[in-house]
Amino acid sequence: MRLSVHLQLESSQAGLLPLDYRQGIASLLKAALKRYAPATYRTLYREGQEKPFTFAVYFPRLAKDPLVEGDVSERRYLRVGSVAIWNLSFADLALGAEVANVLVRFARRLQPHTWRQQWAFAIQRVLLQPYRQAIHSERVRFRTLSPFLVNARGASHRYLTPASEGFLEGLQFLVGELSTQFLGQRFELNWEGCDFSELQAQPVWHYRQYMTSNRGHFTLAGPPALLHLLYRAGIGARRSQGFGMLEIVEEI
């Protein structure tokens, strides 16, 4: 299940958002759940809980040269304008429906969600995207809607690209944990059918550090149920913080 949430951005610095804007968007979801679905909030955000969702943020008015040097409070800013489209994807249909209802109720408060006292996000409308049937192929070409993170086994804050030693091991571990939690068994990717050659490394500023993420087109091979889960719940680490949302280019 996928939602598109249209947001109006308000700021004391017109049209600017910090580089770690994903934290602000995630805080909006947390605030809405705390207010209208506290039991779901406690379940989702208990320590160590795998979350069956991911999101990506699109700025229709992003400037061609978007980076702006920061000040005392922020390292750098993005010149994004006053509009954002927040796309969410859920592996759990019931959770997706609950979040949609919660966000609609939150929007009716007519009070924007304030983040760091300088920025506010007002929900304009919540749209349900067309439902996609299950993937049937064992090989699928994807593109990233938000870049994905792969951390090294045993080093949770060291992030890898396909050229890095340990990338395949780290990604396989993340995929296995996700499938165990939401499919009831541990599935694995078939490396012989995967292709990461078109991915590009992209540094992202998140939680006061730069993380090396991966963006672009790539191909995954494995059981169709696993590939469909990755499409719905996202791939990699920190999915619920705005990383790893995918779109299907084609089933091969």
Accessible surface in RSA format (square Angstrom, percent):
REM  Atomic radii and reference values for relative SASA: ProtOr
REM  Chains: A
REM  Algorithm: Lee & Richards
REM  Probe-radius: 1.40
REM  Slices: 20
REM RES _ NUM      All-atoms   Total-Side   Main-Chain    Non-polar    All polar
REM                ABS   REL    ABS   REL    ABS   REL    ABS   REL    ABS   REL
RES MET A   1    29.86  15.5  22.09  14.6   7.77  18.5  19.92  16.9   9.94  13.2
RES ARG A   2    14.39   6.0  12.43   6.3   1.96   4.7  10.96  15.0   3.43   2.1
RES LEU A   3     1.10   0.6   1.10   0.8   0.00   0.0   1.10   0.8   0.00   0.0
RES SER A   4    13.06  11.0  13.06  17.4   0.00   0.0   6.77  14.4   6.29   8.8
RES VAL A   5     0.00   0.0   0.00   0.0   0.00   0.0   0.00   0.0   0.00   0.0
RES HIS A   6    30.82  16.8  30.82  21.4   0.00   0.0  19.31  19.9  11.50  13.4
RES LEU A   7     1.61   0.9   0.00   0.0   1.61   4.0   0.00   0.0   1.61   4.3
RES GLN A   8    63.67  35.6  63.67  46.5   0.00   0.0  16.21  34.5  47.47  36.0
RES LEU A   9    14.62   8.1   6.23   4.5   8.39  21.1   6.34   4.5   8.29  22.3
RES GLU A  10    86.72  49.8  79.85  60.4   6.87  16.4  35.72  69.1  51.01  41.6
RES SER A  11    36.24  30.6   4.74   6.3  31.50  72.6   8.44  18.0  27.80  38.9
RES SER A  12    85.69  72.4  41.38  55.2  44.31 102.1  50.87 108.3  34.82  48.8
RES GLN A  13    49.73  27.8  43.38  31.7   6.35  15.1  27.80  59.2  21.93  16.6
RES ALA A  14    94.17  86.6  68.99 106.5  25.18  57.3  72.90 102.7  21.27  56.3
RES GLY A  15    22.23  27.4   0.00   N/A  22.23  27.4  13.43  36.9   8.79  19.7
RES LEU A  16    21.46  11.9  19.68  14.1   1.78   4.5  19.68  13.8   1.78   4.8
RES LEU A  17     1.99   1.1   1.99   1.4   0.00   0.0   1.99   1.4   0.00   0.0
RES PRO A  18     0.06   0.0   0.06   0.1   0.00   0.0   0.06   0.1   0.00   0.0
RES LEU A  19    24.46  13.6  19.53  14.0   4.93  12.4  19.53  13.7   4.93  13.3
RES ASP A  20     4.54   3.2   4.45   4.4   0.08   0.2   0.09   0.2   4.45   4.4
RES TYR A  21    22.30  10.4  22.30  12.7   0.00   0.0   4.06   3.1  18.24  22.5
RES ARG A  22    20.95   8.8  20.76  10.6   0.19   0.4   1.07   1.5  19.88  12.0
RES GLN A  23    35.72  20.0  28.52  20.8   7.20  17.1   8.27  17.6  27.45  20.8
RES GLY A  24     0.00   0.0   0.00   N/A   0.00   0.0   0.00   0.0   0.00   0.0
RES ILE A  25     0.24   0.1   0.24   0.2   0.00   0.0   0.24   0.2   0.00   0.0
RES ALA A  26    12.02  11.0  11.66  18.0   0.36   0.8  12.02  16.9   0.00   0.0
RES SER A  27    28.49  24.1  26.04  34.7   2.46   5.7  26.63  56.7   1.86   2.6
RES LEU A  28     0.11   0.1   0.11   0.1   0.00   0.0   0.11   0.1   0.00   0.0
RES LEU A  29     2.02   1.1   2.02   1.4   0.00   0.0   2.02   1.4   0.00   0.0
RES LYS A  30    68.23  33.3  68.23  41.9   0.00   0.0  21.76  19.6  46.47  49.5
RES ALA A  31    26.44  24.3  18.78  29.0   7.66  17.4  23.05  32.5   3.39   9.0
RES ALA A  32     0.00   0.0   0.00   0.0   0.00   0.0   0.00   0.0   0.00   0.0
RES LEU A  33     0.05   0.0   0.05   0.0   0.00   0.0   0.05   0.0   0.00   0.0
RES LYS A  34   115.70  56.4 101.37  62.2  14.33  34.1  48.51  43.7  67.19  71.6
RES ARG A  35   139.54  58.6 109.27  55.7  30.27  72.1  28.44  38.9 111.10  67.3
RES TYR A  36    50.67  23.7  28.46  16.2  22.21  57.8  20.74  15.6  29.93  36.9
RES ALA A  37     9.46   8.7   2.92   4.5   6.54  14.9   9.46  13.3   0.00   0.0
RES PRO A  38    63.52  46.3  63.20  57.6   0.32   1.2  63.49  52.4   0.04   0.2
RES ALA A  39    61.45  56.5  58.65  90.5   2.80   6.4  59.79  84.2   1.66   4.4
RES THR A  40    26.11  18.6  21.16  21.4   4.95  11.8  11.72  15.7  14.39  21.7
RES TYR A  41    45.44  21.2  45.44  25.9   0.00   0.0  23.57  17.7  21.87  27.0
RES ARG A  42   151.46  63.6 141.17  72.0  10.28  24.5  69.30  94.7  82.15  49.8
RES THR A  43    68.38  48.6  65.94  66.8   2.45   5.8  41.67  56.0  26.72  40.4
RES LEU A  44    10.70   6.0  10.70   7.7   0.00   0.0  10.70   7.5   0.00   0.0
RES TYR A  45    51.04  23.8  23.64  13.5  27.39  71.3  23.20  17.4  27.84  34.3
RES ARG A  46   133.16  55.9 122.20  62.3  10.97  26.1  58.59  80.1  74.58  45.2
RES GLU A  47   180.18 103.4 142.91 108.1  37.27  88.7  64.97 125.7 115.21  94.1
RES GLY A  48    79.15  97.6   0.00   N/A  79.15  97.6  43.24 118.7  35.91  80.4
RES GLN A  49    34.66  19.4  21.42  15.7  13.23  31.5   4.55   9.7  30.10  22.8
RES GLU A  50    51.27  29.4  45.98  34.8   5.29  12.6  20.66  40.0  30.61  25.0
RES LYS A  51    33.30  16.2  31.51  19.3   1.80   4.3   5.81   5.2  27.50  29.3
RES PRO A  52     8.44   6.1   8.44   7.7   0.00   0.0   8.44   7.0   0.00   0.0
RES PHE A  53     1.02   0.5   1.02   0.6   0.00   0.0   1.02   0.6   0.00   0.0
RES THR A  54     0.00   0.0   0.00   0.0   0.00   0.0   0.00   0.0   0.00   0.0
RES PHE A  55     0.42   0.2   0.42   0.3   0.00   0.0   0.42   0.3   0.00   0.0
RES ALA A  56     4.80   4.4   3.88   6.0   0.92   2.1   4.80   6.8   0.00   0.0
RES VAL A  57    23.65  15.6   0.98   0.9  22.67  54.6   1.42   1.2  22.23  60.3
RES TYR A  58   126.14  58.9 123.41  70.2   2.74   7.1  88.70  66.7  37.45  46.2
RES PHE A  59    16.46   8.2   8.66   5.4   7.79  20.3   8.66   5.3   7.79  22.3
RES PRO A  60    57.78  42.1  28.41  25.9  29.37 106.8  28.64  23.6  29.15 181.2
RES ARG A  61   148.23  62.2 127.57  65.0  20.66  49.2  47.34  64.7 100.90  61.1
RES LEU A  62    81.76  45.5  60.31  43.1  21.45  53.9  60.31  42.4  21.45  57.7
RES ALA A  63    29.43  27.1  16.88  26.1  12.55  28.5  26.08  36.7   3.35   8.9
RES LYS A  64   215.59 105.2 176.20 108.1  39.39  93.8 127.44 114.7  88.14  93.9
RES ASP A  65   116.28  81.5 106.65 106.1   9.64  22.8  36.43  85.7  79.86  79.6
RES PRO A  66    30.63  22.3  30.63  27.9   0.00   0.0  30.63  25.3   0.00   0.0
RES LEU A  67    84.64  47.1  66.37  47.5  18.27  45.9  66.55  46.7  18.09  48.7
RES VAL A  68    34.18  22.5  29.91  27.1   4.27  10.3  34.18  29.7   0.00   0.0
RES GLU A  69   123.96  71.2 109.89  83.1  14.06  33.5  65.33 126.4  58.63  47.9
RES GLY A  70    29.20  36.0   0.00   N/A  29.20  36.0   2.81   7.7  26.39  59.1
RES ASP A  71    78.07  54.7  50.73  50.5  27.34  64.6  46.50 109.4  31.57  31.5
RES VAL A  72   161.80 106.5 128.78 116.6  33.02  79.6 136.35 118.5  25.46  69.0
RES SER A  73    63.03  53.3  36.77  49.1  26.25  60.5  40.78  86.8  22.25  31.2
RES GLU A  74    19.59  11.2  14.90  11.3   4.70  11.2   4.35   8.4  15.25  12.4
RES ARG A  75   135.49  56.9 110.91  56.5  24.58  58.5  33.69  46.0 101.80  61.7
RES ARG A  76    80.43  33.8  79.15  40.3   1.28   3.0   4.30   5.9  76.13  46.1
RES TYR A  77     3.36   1.6   3.36   1.9   0.00   0.0   3.36   2.5   0.00   0.0
RES LEU A  78    26.10  14.5  26.10  18.7   0.00   0.0  26.10  18.3   0.00   0.0
RES ARG A  79   114.47  48.1 114.32  58.3   0.15   0.4  35.96  49.1  78.52  47.6
RES VAL A  80     0.53   0.3   0.53   0.5   0.00   0.0   0.53   0.5   0.00   0.0
RES GLY A  81    22.30  27.5   0.00   N/A  22.30  27.5  19.37  53.2   2.93   6.6
RES SER A  82    35.84  30.3  34.27  45.7   1.57   3.6  25.16  53.6  10.68  15.0
RES VAL A  83    30.75  20.2  30.75  27.8   0.00   0.0  30.75  26.7   0.00   0.0
RES ALA A  84     0.00   0.0   0.00   0.0   0.00   0.0   0.00   0.0   0.00   0.0
RES ILE A  85    33.96  19.3  33.96  25.3   0.00   0.0  33.96  24.5   0.00   0.0
RES TRP A  86     0.01   0.0   0.01   0.0   0.00   0.0   0.01   0.0   0.00   0.0
RES ASN A  87    24.09  16.6  24.09  23.3   0.00   0.0   1.11   2.7  22.99  22.2
RES LEU A  88     0.00   0.0   0.00   0.0   0.00   0.0   0.00   0.0   0.00   0.0
RES SER A  89     0.30   0.3   0.30   0.4   0.00   0.0   0.00   0.0   0.30   0.4
RES PHE A  90     0.55   0.3   0.49   0.3   0.06   0.2   0.49   0.3   0.06   0.2
RES ALA A  91    13.28  12.2   4.01   6.2   9.27  21.1   4.18   5.9   9.10  24.1
RES ASP A  92    62.93  44.1  56.41  56.1   6.52  15.4  14.73  34.7  48.21  48.1
RES LEU A  93    92.87  51.7  87.03  62.3   5.84  14.7  87.26  61.3   5.61  15.1
RES ALA A  94    77.22  71.0  61.03  94.2  16.20  36.8  69.63  98.1   7.60  20.1
RES LEU A  95    15.97   8.9  11.77   8.4   4.20  10.6  14.74  10.4   1.23   3.3
RES GLY A  96     0.00   0.0   0.00   N/A   0.00   0.0   0.00   0.0   0.00   0.0
RES ALA A  97    44.51  40.9  42.65  65.8   1.86   4.2  44.08  62.1   0.43   1.1
RES GLU A  98    61.86  35.5  56.92  43.1   4.94  11.8  26.79  51.8  35.07  28.6
RES VAL A  99     1.19   0.8   1.19   1.1   0.00   0.0   1.19   1.0   0.00   0.0
RES ALA A 100    15.24  14.0  15.11  23.3   0.13   0.3  15.24  21.5   0.00   0.0
RES ASN A 101    94.40  65.1  92.94  89.8   1.46   3.5  19.96  48.0  74.44  71.9
RES VAL A 102     5.80   3.8   5.79   5.2   0.01   0.0   5.80   5.0   0.00   0.0
RES LEU A 103     0.00   0.0   0.00   0.0   0.00   0.0   0.00   0.0   0.00   0.0
RES VAL A 104    51.45  33.9  50.62  45.8   0.84   2.0  51.29  44.6   0.16   0.4
RES ARG A 105   119.88  50.3 116.66  59.5   3.22   7.7  32.22  44.0  87.66  53.1
RES PHE A 106    12.72   6.4  11.46   7.1   1.27   3.3  11.46   6.9   1.27   3.6
RES ALA A 107    27.64  25.4  14.91  23.0  12.73  29.0  19.00  26.8   8.64  22.9
RES ARG A 108   175.64  73.7 154.00  78.5  21.64  51.5  60.12  82.2 115.52  70.0
RES ARG A 109    67.20  28.2  43.54  22.2  23.66  56.3  20.73  28.3  46.47  28.2
RES LEU A 110   158.44  88.2 126.57  90.6  31.86  80.1 136.06  95.6  22.37  60.2
RES GLN A 111   113.93  63.7 107.21  78.3   6.72  16.0  28.44  60.5  85.49  64.8
RES PRO A 112    51.62  37.6  38.37  35.0  13.25  48.2  40.30  33.3  11.32  70.3
RES HIS A 113    28.57  15.6  24.95  17.3   3.62   9.3  20.06  20.7   8.51   9.9
RES THR A 114    81.48  58.0  62.04  62.9  19.44  46.3  38.73  52.0  42.75  64.6
RES TRP A 115    21.33   8.6  19.27   9.3   2.06   4.8  12.08   6.4   9.26  15.0
RES ARG A 116    88.21  37.0  59.40  30.3  28.80  68.6  44.91  61.4  43.30  26.2
RES GLN A 117   172.39  96.4 141.14 103.1  31.25  74.4  44.81  95.4 127.58  96.8
RES GLN A 118    57.15  32.0  48.87  35.7   8.28  19.7  22.57  48.0  34.58  26.2
RES TRP A 119     3.16   1.3   1.44   0.7   1.72   4.0   2.72   1.5   0.44   0.7
RES ALA A 120    12.50  11.5  12.12  18.7   0.38   0.9  12.12  17.1   0.38   1.0
RES PHE A 121     1.72   0.9   0.45   0.3   1.28   3.3   0.45   0.3   1.28   3.7
RES ALA A 122    19.15  17.6  17.28  26.7   1.87   4.3  19.15  27.0   0.00   0.0
RES ILE A 123    16.62   9.5   1.20   0.9  15.42  37.2   1.20   0.9  15.42  41.8
RES GLN A 124    99.79  55.8  67.91  49.6  31.88  75.9  17.25  36.7  82.54  62.6
RES ARG A 125   125.54  52.7 118.73  60.5   6.81  16.2  46.36  63.4  79.18  48.0
RES VAL A 126    31.47  20.7   5.33   4.8  26.14  63.0   5.33   4.6  26.14  70.9
RES LEU A 127    81.53  45.4  79.74  57.0   1.79   4.5  81.53  57.3   0.00   0.0
RES LEU A 128   121.75  67.8  91.01  65.1  30.73  77.3  91.01  63.9  30.73  82.7
RES GLN A 129    51.19  28.6  45.40  33.2   5.79  13.8  17.35  36.9  33.84  25.7
RES PRO A 130   129.93  94.7 103.20  94.1  26.73  97.2 115.56  95.4  14.37  89.3
RES TYR A 131   121.04  56.5  89.76  51.1  31.28  81.4  67.28  50.6  53.76  66.3
RES ARG A 132    91.25  38.3  80.50  41.0  10.75  25.6  27.32  37.3  63.93  38.7
RES GLN A 133   126.42  70.7 123.31  90.1   3.11   7.4  55.43 118.0  70.99  53.8
RES ALA A 134    48.31  44.4  41.00  63.3   7.31  16.6  41.00  57.7   7.31  19.4
RES ILE A 135     4.82   2.7   0.00   0.0   4.82  11.6   0.01   0.0   4.81  13.1
RES HIS A 136   146.45  80.0 124.65  86.6  21.80  55.8  89.43  92.2  57.03  66.4
RES SER A 137    21.16  17.9  12.38  16.5   8.78  20.2  18.88  40.2   2.28   3.2
RES GLU A 138   117.86  67.7 112.14  84.8   5.72  13.6  31.60  61.1  86.26  70.4
RES ARG A 139    88.17  37.0  87.99  44.9   0.18   0.4  29.43  40.2  58.74  35.6
RES VAL A 140     0.00   0.0   0.00   0.0   0.00   0.0   0.00   0.0   0.00   0.0
RES ARG A 141    52.24  21.9  52.24  26.6   0.00   0.0   9.51  13.0  42.73  25.9
RES PHE A 142     0.00   0.0   0.00   0.0   0.00   0.0   0.00   0.0   0.00   0.0
RES ARG A 143    96.35  40.5  96.35  49.1   0.00   0.0  17.58  24.0  78.77  47.7
RES THR A 144    21.25  15.1   4.64   4.7  16.60  39.6   0.09   0.1  21.16  32.0
RES LEU A 145    59.65  33.2  32.08  23.0  27.57  69.3  35.58  25.0  24.07  64.8
RES SER A 146     5.34   4.5   3.53   4.7   1.82   4.2   5.34  11.4   0.00   0.0
RES PRO A 147    13.37   9.7  13.06  11.9   0.31   1.1  13.06  10.8   0.31   1.9
RES PHE A 148     0.01   0.0   0.01   0.0   0.00   0.0   0.01   0.0   0.00   0.0
RES LEU A 149     0.00   0.0   0.00   0.0   0.00   0.0   0.00   0.0   0.00   0.0
RES VAL A 150     0.00   0.0   0.00   0.0   0.00   0.0   0.00   0.0   0.00   0.0
RES ASN A 151    27.02  18.6  25.16  24.3   1.87   4.5   0.71   1.7  26.32  25.4
RES ALA A 152     7.52   6.9   3.87   6.0   3.65   8.3   4.13   5.8   3.39   9.0
RES ARG A 153   124.83  52.4  97.36  49.6  27.48  65.4  22.09  30.2 102.74  62.3
RES GLY A 154    91.11 112.4   0.00   N/A  91.11 112.4  44.88 123.2  46.23 103.5
RES ALA A 155    35.82  32.9  26.55  41.0   9.27  21.1  35.60  50.1   0.23   0.6
RES SER A 156    66.38  56.1  57.17  76.3   9.21  21.2  39.74  84.6  26.64  37.3
RES HIS A 157   115.36  63.0  96.58  67.1  18.78  48.0  71.76  74.0  43.60  50.7
RES ARG A 158   133.05  55.9 128.54  65.5   4.52  10.8  63.26  86.5  69.80  42.3
RES TYR A 159    22.75  10.6   4.75   2.7  18.00  46.8   3.22   2.4  19.54  24.1
RES LEU A 160     3.90   2.2   3.71   2.7   0.20   0.5   3.90   2.7   0.00   0.0
RES THR A 161    25.03  17.8  25.03  25.4   0.00   0.0  16.52  22.2   8.51  12.9
RES PRO A 162    50.76  37.0  26.86  24.5  23.90  86.9  27.41  22.6  23.35 145.1
RES ALA A 163   103.35  95.0  60.37  93.2  42.99  97.8  72.44 102.0  30.92  81.9
RES SER A 164    38.33  32.4  23.45  31.3  14.88  34.3  15.64  33.3  22.68  31.8
RES GLU A 165   166.84  95.8 145.22 109.9  21.62  51.5  67.84 131.2  99.00  80.8
RES GLY A 166    27.55  34.0   0.00   N/A  27.55  34.0  17.32  47.5  10.23  22.9
RES PHE A 167     2.22   1.1   1.48   0.9   0.74   1.9   1.48   0.9   0.74   2.1
RES LEU A 168    78.70  43.8  77.03  55.1   1.67   4.2  77.17  54.2   1.54   4.1
RES GLU A 169   101.99  58.6  91.13  68.9  10.86  25.8  39.66  76.7  62.33  50.9
RES GLY A 170     0.70   0.9   0.00   N/A   0.70   0.9   0.32   0.9   0.37   0.8
RES LEU A 171     0.00   0.0   0.00   0.0   0.00   0.0   0.00   0.0   0.00   0.0
RES GLN A 172    29.55  16.5  27.89  20.4   1.66   4.0  21.70  46.2   7.85   6.0
RES PHE A 173    69.19  34.6  64.13  39.7   5.06  13.2  68.68  41.6   0.51   1.5
RES LEU A 174    30.76  17.1  26.46  18.9   4.29  10.8  26.93  18.9   3.83  10.3
RES VAL A 175     1.74   1.1   0.71   0.6   1.03   2.5   1.71   1.5   0.02   0.1
RES GLY A 176     0.37   0.5   0.00   N/A   0.37   0.5   0.37   1.0   0.00   0.0
RES GLU A 177    63.21  36.3  59.68  45.2   3.53   8.4   5.73  11.1  57.48  46.9
RES LEU A 178     5.14   2.9   5.14   3.7   0.00   0.0   5.14   3.6   0.00   0.0
RES SER A 179     0.00   0.0   0.00   0.0   0.00   0.0   0.00   0.0   0.00   0.0
RES THR A 180    62.43  44.4  55.23  56.0   7.20  17.2  54.87  73.7   7.56  11.4
RES GLN A 181    92.68  51.8  67.17  49.1  25.51  60.7   6.76  14.4  85.92  65.2
RES PHE A 182    60.43  30.2  30.02  18.6  30.42  79.2  35.16  21.3  25.27  72.3
RES LEU A 183    55.52  30.9  25.54  18.3  29.98  75.4  32.08  22.5  23.44  63.1
RES GLY A 184    67.10  82.8   0.00   N/A  67.10  82.8  32.92  90.3  34.19  76.6
RES GLN A 185   103.77  58.0  97.61  71.3   6.16  14.7  27.73  59.0  76.04  57.7
RES ARG A 186   114.83  48.2  88.26  45.0  26.57  63.3  51.22  70.0  63.61  38.6
RES PHE A 187    38.81  19.4  36.71  22.7   2.10   5.5  38.81  23.5   0.00   0.0
RES GLU A 188   104.44  60.0  93.88  71.0  10.55  25.1  22.17  42.9  82.27  67.2
RES LEU A 189     7.75   4.3   0.00   0.0   7.75  19.5   0.20   0.1   7.56  20.3
RES ASN A 190    77.71  53.6  71.37  69.0   6.34  15.3  23.97  57.7  53.74  51.9
RES TRP A 191    75.91  30.5  61.46  29.7  14.45  33.9  48.97  26.1  26.94  43.7
RES GLU A 192   169.65  97.4 130.74  98.9  38.90  92.6  55.47 107.3 114.18  93.2
RES GLY A 193    12.44  15.3   0.00   N/A  12.44  15.3  12.32  33.8   0.12   0.3
RES CYS A 194    20.76  15.7   1.26   1.4  19.50  45.8   1.26   3.2  19.50  21.0
RES ASP A 195    58.19  40.8  53.24  53.0   4.95  11.7  15.97  37.6  42.21  42.1
RES PHE A 196    24.90  12.5  16.86  10.4   8.04  20.9  17.34  10.5   7.57  21.7
RES SER A 197    95.41  80.6  53.92  72.0  41.49  95.6  54.76 116.6  40.65  57.0
RES GLU A 198    91.01  52.3  73.53  55.6  17.48  41.6  38.58  74.6  52.44  42.8
RES LEU A 199    22.89  12.7   0.59   0.4  22.30  56.0   0.69   0.5  22.20  59.7
RES GLN A 200   108.96  60.9 104.25  76.2   4.70  11.2  32.50  69.2  76.45  58.0
RES ALA A 201    66.01  60.7  35.38  54.6  30.63  69.7  35.41  49.9  30.61  81.1
RES GLN A 202    60.96  34.1  60.22  44.0   0.74   1.8  12.80  27.2  48.16  36.5
RES PRO A 203    93.82  68.4  80.47  73.4  13.35  48.5  80.54  66.5  13.28  82.5
RES VAL A 204    11.78   7.8   7.89   7.1   3.89   9.4  11.78  10.2   0.00   0.0
RES TRP A 205    37.73  15.1  33.69  16.3   4.04   9.5  26.47  14.1  11.26  18.3
RES HIS A 206     0.69   0.4   0.69   0.5   0.00   0.0   0.69   0.7   0.00   0.0
RES TYR A 207    99.40  46.4  87.01  49.5  12.39  32.2  61.98  46.6  37.41  46.1
RES ARG A 208   200.54  84.2 181.03  92.3  19.51  46.5  62.69  85.7 137.86  83.5
RES GLN A 209    51.56  28.8  48.20  35.2   3.37   8.0  24.04  51.2  27.53  20.9
RES TYR A 210    96.31  45.0  71.89  40.9  24.42  63.5  62.07  46.6  34.24  42.2
RES MET A 211     2.07   1.1   0.00   0.0   2.07   4.9   2.07   1.8   0.00   0.0
RES THR A 212    50.52  35.9  48.66  49.3   1.86   4.4  13.98  18.8  36.54  55.2
RES SER A 213     0.00   0.0   0.00   0.0   0.00   0.0   0.00   0.0   0.00   0.0
RES ASN A 214     0.43   0.3   0.43   0.4   0.00   0.0   0.00   0.0   0.43   0.4
RES ARG A 215   102.46  43.0 102.43  52.2   0.02   0.1   5.57   7.6  96.89  58.7
RES GLY A 216    20.64  25.5   0.00   N/A  20.64  25.5  20.17  55.4   0.47   1.0
RES HIS A 217    65.86  36.0  64.86  45.1   1.00   2.6  37.32  38.5  28.54  33.2
RES PHE A 218     2.11   1.1   0.00   0.0   2.11   5.5   2.11   1.3   0.00   0.0
RES THR A 219     5.52   3.9   5.52   5.6   0.00   0.0   0.00   0.0   5.52   8.3
RES LEU A 220     0.00   0.0   0.00   0.0   0.00   0.0   0.00   0.0   0.00   0.0
RES ALA A 221     4.38   4.0   4.38   6.8   0.00   0.0   4.38   6.2   0.00   0.0
RES GLY A 222     7.40   9.1   0.00   N/A   7.40   9.1   6.60  18.1   0.80   1.8
RES PRO A 223    42.27  30.8  38.29  34.9   3.98  14.5  41.47  34.2   0.80   5.0
RES PRO A 224    37.62  27.4  37.57  34.2   0.05   0.2  37.57  31.0   0.05   0.3
RES ALA A 225    49.40  45.4  37.87  58.4  11.53  26.2  46.49  65.5   2.91   7.7
RES LEU A 226     0.00   0.0   0.00   0.0   0.00   0.0   0.00   0.0   0.00   0.0
RES LEU A 227     0.00   0.0   0.00   0.0   0.00   0.0   0.00   0.0   0.00   0.0
RES HIS A 228    15.78   8.6  15.78  11.0   0.00   0.0  13.39  13.8   2.39   2.8
RES LEU A 229     0.65   0.4   0.65   0.5   0.00   0.0   0.65   0.5   0.00   0.0
RES LEU A 230     0.75   0.4   0.75   0.5   0.00   0.0   0.75   0.5   0.00   0.0
RES TYR A 231    17.21   8.0  17.21   9.8   0.00   0.0   5.48   4.1  11.73  14.5
RES ARG A 232    43.40  18.2  43.37  22.1   0.03   0.1   5.83   8.0  37.57  22.8
RES ALA A 233     0.00   0.0   0.00   0.0   0.00   0.0   0.00   0.0   0.00   0.0
RES GLY A 234     0.00   0.0   0.00   N/A   0.00   0.0   0.00   0.0   0.00   0.0
RES ILE A 235     0.14   0.1   0.00   0.0   0.14   0.3   0.14   0.1   0.00   0.0
RES GLY A 236     9.03  11.1   0.00   N/A   9.03  11.1   0.00   0.0   9.03  20.2
RES ALA A 237    10.40   9.6   5.96   9.2   4.44  10.1  10.40  14.6   0.00   0.0
RES ARG A 238    57.45  24.1  39.59  20.2  17.86  42.5  18.96  25.9  38.50  23.3
RES ARG A 239    16.93   7.1  13.61   6.9   3.33   7.9   0.61   0.8  16.32   9.9
RES SER A 240    16.85  14.2  12.05  16.1   4.81  11.1   0.91   1.9  15.95  22.3
RES GLN A 241    45.16  25.3  44.90  32.8   0.27   0.6  11.27  24.0  33.90  25.7
RES GLY A 242     1.00   1.2   0.00   N/A   1.00   1.2   0.16   0.4   0.84   1.9
RES PHE A 243     0.00   0.0   0.00   0.0   0.00   0.0   0.00   0.0   0.00   0.0
RES GLY A 244     0.00   0.0   0.00   N/A   0.00   0.0   0.00   0.0   0.00   0.0
RES MET A 245     0.90   0.5   0.90   0.6   0.00   0.0   0.90   0.8   0.00   0.0
RES LEU A 246     0.00   0.0   0.00   0.0   0.00   0.0   0.00   0.0   0.00   0.0
RES GLU A 247    48.22  27.7  48.22  36.5   0.00   0.0  12.62  24.4  35.60  29.1
RES ILE A 248    19.01  10.8   2.62   2.0  16.39  39.5   2.62   1.9  16.39  44.5
RES VAL A 249    64.63  42.5  34.42  31.2  30.21  72.8  39.13  34.0  25.50  69.2
RES GLU A 250    90.29  51.8  83.38  63.1   6.90  16.4  26.55  51.3  63.74  52.0
RES GLU A 251    64.41  37.0  37.23  28.2  27.17  64.7  18.78  36.3  45.62  37.3
RES ILE A 252    94.11  53.6  52.32  39.0  41.79 100.7  78.75  56.7  15.36  41.7
END  Absolute sums over single chains surface
CHAIN  1 A    12117.0       9667.8       2449.2       6061.8       6055.2
END  Absolute sums over all chains
TOTAL         12117.0       9667.8       2449.2       6061.8       6055.2
